[in-house]
Amino acid sequence: MSKQYAHRSGIVKIIFIVVGVLFVLRLSMLQLFDKEYKEKAKNQSLRIITQYPSRGLMYDRNGQLLVYNEAVYDLMVIPRMVKDLDTDYFCRNVGITREDFISRMEKAYTYSPYSGSIFMKQISKEDFGRWENNLYKFKGFYISKRTLRIYDKPIAAHVLGYVGEVNEKDLEEKPYYKRGDYIGKSGLEASYEEVLRGVKGKKVMQVDVHNREIGSYMHGQQDTMPIEGKNLYTTIDADLQEYAEKVMANKRGCIVAIEPSTGEVLTLLSAPCYDPNLLVGRIRGANFKKLNEDISKPLFNRALQAQYPPGSIFKVAQAMIALHLGVITPSTGFVCDKVIGCHNHPSARSVQEAIKMSCNPYFYYTYRRVIQQGKYKNIYKDSQYGLTVWHNYMNRFGFGIKLPTDLPNIKSGNIPDTAFYNKWYGKERWAFTTIYSNSIGQGEVEVVPLQMANLACIVANRGYYYTPHLVRYYGSDTSRNEEFYTKHETGISREYFDIAARGMYDVVHGAGGTAHKADIPGIDVCGKTGTAENYGDDHSVFIAFAPKDNPKIAVAVYVENARGGGGTWAAPIASLIIEKYIRGEVKRKDVEKYYTETNPCQRLPLARRIKKPKRR
Amino acid sequence: MQARQLPSTEKKRYDWVPILLYLGIVLFGWLNIYAACYDEMHASVFDFSRQHGKQLLWMGIAFLMAICVLLIHPRVFSSSAYVIYGIVLILLVVTLFIGTVTHGGQSWIDFGAFKFQPSEFAKFATALALAKTISAIDIDLTLPRTRITLALMVLIPAGLILLQHDTGSALVFLAFLLPFFREGLSHYILLVGVLAIILFVSALLINKFILMGIILALCLFYLFVWLSKRTSRTYWHTAAFFVVCCLFTLSVDFTFEHILETHQRNRIYVLLGKVEDPKGIGYNVDQAKIAIGSGGLFGKGFLNGTITKADFVPEQETDFIFCTVGEEWGFLGSIVLLAAYVYLLVYLIGMAERQRSTFSRFYGYSVAGILFFHFFINIGMVLGLVPVIGIPLPFFSYGGSSLIAFTLLLFIFIRQDADKNALI
């Protein structure tokens, strides 16, 4: 065998040699005979100029401009191309020190000596205009036009979000971005990044040895035009947002207002608010650090990320689920026996009265019937069954799930399920008496304010909600996101919600109601107060919608550590928002003045809230 | 010591020709890597954050391993061939799950400090395993069973690498046709392969029906002009040949549109000049040609390249490293490098032929085949003769895994050659 095919070694050697000769011939063609490539190489010093599209603008629901752009200039440098530079003259023109110049040059060198990198960022039109005519003297430097965000009204910072330079992670994950590019970091800027940013274009220019542009490369075949970013048409009402921010200026907490019939968010704020202009341009770094270190956490979007105990507003949902499960009827009464703490009031003889008076024992007994329905003899198994049913209905109310809204980083809150308690206490080691705090929106229940406003929407709509969202449409295509306009049904009968609405009406108007301060003459406000216990002063909570029939607005107000219950602070503030939205102005000037100027939360709670179930 | 265990009394003698060629190519390669990523700010040779610094490190490791291989008894490799093959297969499978993605191919295992590419090692592992199988005493190459086994041994690693989307490295396994050819693979298979490539390219370039007409004309010419004697068998054969060719031609479109990926399609179109793709891969090839063409007869001199220096050619220090040679060392420098490769390849064939054992001969042919395939595709691609397939130039391109794997591949053979009269 080995000898039989030995002659084939010759064939193989010949193939090798033929390929070698072929390569040599090709090389001689390229290197010796064809002059085309030498000519091309001469013109080969190309400069790729990235053309940045302007970022899409954002409008409020009435067409008011919220965000727009301003042109600024980045001074770019190709370190290898810098020649015969009069450094002093250059520094005087650009306005930097010699040391600064050296450190910037070194930075550019480490990025790449042969391709352009940013020498100086975001030079204003005015500054650039002063030495624009001298630019030609600085070989190796050129200008790249960029845009910065500008906000006429300093509002809605948490909704709009901010834009910043891409970080290492972005660069790795998204090949579209190059070092120094901008990307939406939070809010709508982040969630609609791809819509807003447009598509970068590039212009390839040939430059001669003196770094002068001598024309386009390959007749502009490689050039691409930038595609402008699309405008966002948001659901925010700028006037209402501005008003709400003014009211909350000296408080901590948040306000979310939604149009119940569409799920469009009218106002969303987290106090303390900050001026979005602070996080733009060259001042951004220093300001970001300051805001980030502020103990009142202005950068934290409480409306979506703060998981608060809801307090008594939760009772509305509790009542609906209990009625639906048939464990109580609309006319069920419970004696206010102070089995858990309660204020002094007559015993509630119906669900409507219980909501009006916010009777804690009433909901203690109601919740007991939900959790221990008597399906199993074993009390632990029975509680497991009851909790599972309850948990599923709570999810239908949007609690314990991340509402699929169009702002990033929303939290789900917490609606405990059997797995949660099994992990905490052990399987069949817990029953109603272990978890009764949930009945009044305390205990392990946590809710984000957007979900609270959504609860108000559900009652306003008498049983369903639309996903709360902030953008109607973008660009020239006015079709809307179907997902946002799909009804989410709770599956609970409309007549029960009518009871809830009547109860909430009584909260504001009825004798013994807890929120008379929310009354607006001429508008039928329906609301529910909450006082959320925590380790600092109580949080003041209020959800409301108005008018009672065909509601135009649903709102949730959460004031952190306000001394006094939901009726004291959150309710009147909510009424201001409702009046402003429905009437366009607030007639109750004295109410407006008092609640705008007074600061209920003088100090921050010393101890941070520690997450731990209450054992009693 | 070891010599006494061998059946031959001859002392082991290392052949220094391939070793010196290897050293020359590696060192010249490093100079070009240094030039390709050179800038004044980081001129230090031992800057290990830069590619030329890292390559020095890889070279050190590769040399150490080469010396180790030369000191090990050659039988170690033949007896552990299946073990090595198995380990590499496992690594390839593991890579599919935990591999990191670079340039669209998921072929790297990331160890944090360094990355490791198992597909580079699959080549010599497969070569060892095939050599082991084929050198078995009772092997009968005429049995279909044997043939299928051998084919599977090549196709399994190739398939795994293909699954990593590393088409280039998978294609390298075609190189095993060469040792098989030497062991008696029918030359018809090679002819069919060449014919298929010609038909494929022609089908892309000209109208399919015109092409089929040409084939028909050629068949008729063969039958009635070329042949003097015609039997019914020759008619049938020619007719069958024509039908197969036509079917193949018609299937080209489907293969092209549905089996190849967009970038692969583009690379072939660019090569054939059917589309201009100055932004994508066409830019790369165009810049490579410009870089080489601007070198002229003598080149611009070491570190004086302008095109390759200014980052105009992407993948400058890996797959397109030959550009730097062309630009800085010119036609003369390039010829010297090409000559070194061809001489090494031809010399390896000579070495393989003087082996007494089938194992060593087959392995030697595998080494020559793999090196030749890389050499042919890489230089061909840079010169614009074959489509862009990203595989490195052996011993020359930047990259630790490839340098070490090629070094092992070559030096195992050099070690075997030192005991060429032994029956390993």
Interface residues (C-beta under 8 A of the other chain):
Chain A: M1 S2 Q4 Y5 A6 R8 S9 V12 K13 F16 I17 V19 G20 L22 F23 V24 R26 L27 S28 L30 Q31 L32 D34 E36 Y37 K38 K40 A41 Q44 S45 L46 R80 Y109 T110 S112 P113 Y114 S115 M218 Q221 Q222
Chain B: D39 E40 M41 L141 L178 F181 R182 E183 G184 E276 P278 K279 Y283 K289 I290 A291 I292 G293 S294 G295 G296 L297 T306 I307 K309 A310 D311 F312 G326 G330 F331 S334 I335 L338 A339 Y341 V342 L345 V346 I349 G350 A352 E353 T358 R361 Y365 A368 F372 F375 F376 I379 G380 L383 G384 L385
